[in-house]
Every structure is written in structure tokens, then in C-alpha cells.
Amino acid sequence: MRPARKAKSRRATAQADLTRLPAPVTVADRIVLEIRKFIAGAIFFNAQAAEKAGLGLTDMQMLHVLQLYGPSTPSRLAAETRLSSGGVTVALDRLEKAGYIRRQPNPADRRSLIVTLIPASLARLAGLYERVESETRRMLATLPQRDLEAVIRFFETMGAVRTSRPQP
């Protein structure tokens, strides 16, 4: 049996038992499996960090989005997070009450707001990520430059998939 047919056959057989993922057959299968493992681990790590900070996972992720993209309107946060406008409002209400963000009038559009982070409040969160970020940088330093550039291209490509996919 040709490799493509064999892989297709194994996947069809595995679909009968959705409680366990099939063994990876192709390189793409292995990559998808490793992505799922990485995402699951990252979510659990962030959930633990959020719990230590007294925040919910959504609130912690909203802080990350604001750090990544800078001051944003609630509608941009909704687009980036794929949360409903109501979901964004509830998360922002909790973060404002906890002292992590400030909502100010948007100078470019008086009908909207700009959400900004309060730097002093973020200092208490920095320690939650220092060790893992340091260890990540240490591990990355062991890889050749061409591999690092491939990793960057990979994440840029996968980011494009995330932003183009339909909402669940």
C-alpha cells in the first residue's frame, strides 16, 4: 500500500475511536500532535499563573493580548481574542477592578475607549513567567540560527491560520 493510502487508512480506522489520537504517520501529523501538546501545556501553565495571581484564565490571557498589541479598543480586543463584546467587557471590568487596566476615552473616536495596562500592577505578574521565559531562551540558544528562523516562520504561518479560521 502506498504511504498516502496507508496514512489515510490508519486515520479512517482511528476515527472510530475518538478517545485516543492515532499515532502520527506523516511529519505533518507529528507537528499537529506536538502543537496540541504544546498548547495544552501552555494553557495549564497560564491557568496556574492566573490562579496564583488571583485572576481567571481569560483575564490573564487578556493581559497577554494587551502586552502583545499595546493599548487597544475593546472591539480590537474582541477581534484578537474572538470573545464576544460582552465577554470582553466582563473581562475588562474584572481587570479594571483588580487594578491591571485603565479605560480612557479614545482620542481618535469619542464613541470608543482605549484600554491600557497599568505597569505597576504588572510587576507582580512578571515573576510568574521569569523562570519559564529564561529556560526557553536558554534552550533556544542551543539551536542553530537557521532553525530559529524556521521556528519564527512556523509561528508566523500558524498565526495566519488562527486569524483566518472561522470562530468555533
N, C-alpha and C positions, 0 to 999 in steps of 0.2 A: 504494500500500500504506500502511495506517495505521502511525504511528510505533511503536506497541507490537508489531505484527506484524513490522515491519521489524527491530526490535531482536531479537525472538525468532528470526527467520530468520537474522540475522547470527550470533547466538550458536550456533545449531544447526550452521551451516556451520563455524564456528570450532572446534567441539568435535572435528571430525575431525582437526585439527592442534593437539594439546595442547602442542606445543613453543613456541607463541607465544600470548600473550594477545590476544584480539580488541580492536580499537580501541573505546574507550568510546563508547557510544551515548547513554546517559542520564546525568543528573547523578549518580545512584547508582553507575553504572558508573565514572565518573571518581573518585568518592570512594573506592570499593573499590580502585581501581588506586593512588591516592595513599596509601591506608593501607598497601597491600602494599609500596610503595616506601619509605615511612617506617619500617615495621617492619624491613625488610631492612637499611636504613642504620643503624638503631639497634642491631640485633643485631651487625652488623660493627663498629660503633664500640665497643660494650661488649666484644666479643671482643678487640679491640686493647687496650682499657684493662685487661682481665683479664690479657692476656699481659704487658703492661708491669708489672703488679703481681705477676706470678708465680702467678696464680690461673687456674683453669678458668672458663669462661663460666658454668656452673651455680653455682659458688661465688660469683662476682661478683653474679649475679642474686639469690642467697640473701641477700647483704649488703644489696642494694637493698630486698628484701622486708622485712628486719628494720628498716631505716631507715624505711620507709614505715609499717609497722604496729606498730613497737615490740616490746618483749620478747614472745616468743611461745612456745607449746609446740610441740614437733615435729609434733604432729598438726595444729595450725593452719597450720604452715608447709607441710605436705603438702597441705592443702586449698587454700591460696593459690597454691602452685606447681604443683599437680597431679602432683607427684612421688610415687612410692611411699614408704612409710615407710622402706624400706631405702635408697632414693635420698636421702632427707632425712638419714638417719643418716650415710651415707657423706660427704655434703657437709659436714655439721656436724663430723664427725671431722676433715676436712681443714682447715676454718676454725678449729677449736679448736687444732689442731696449729700452724697458721700464726699464732696469737695474735690472731685477729679477734673471736672469740666466747668466751663463758663459759656453761657449762651449770650451773644450780643447781637444787636441789630446788624444786618448785612449792609455795609455802605453802598454796595452795588445794586441792591434790591431791597427797598424798605419793607417789602412784604415777607421777607425771609430772615433767617438768623444765621449767624456763623457760630459754629461750635469750636471752642479752643480748649486745649489741655491746660491745666494749672501745673506748671513744672514742679513746684514744691511738693505737691501731693504724689507725683510720680516717683520721687526719690525713694519712697518706702517700697515701691514695687521693683525697683532696679535689682535689689539683692536676690529676688526670686529667680532671675534669669541669668545672673552673672556666671554661675558655675557652668551651666549648660552652654552658654554662648562661648565661654572661654575654651571649654572642651571641644566644641565644634570647630573653633578657629585652629586649635592645636591639631585636630585630625585633618582639617583641610590643608594645613601646611605640609602634610606628608605626601600630598598628591602633586603630580606634575602640572604645570601651568595649562597644558592643552586639555587635561581632564577637567580642571576647574572651569575653563572656558566652555567645555561641553556641558557641565552642570548648569552654568548660567543659561546657556541656550535652551537646555531642557526645561528649566523653571519658567523661562520666558514663554516657551511654547505651551507648557501646561497651563500657565496663567491665561493665555489666549483661549484655551479650551474652556476654562472656568467662566470667563466673561462672555463667551458666545453660546454657552449651553442654556437651554430653557430652564426656567425655575421648576423645582420638583413639585 
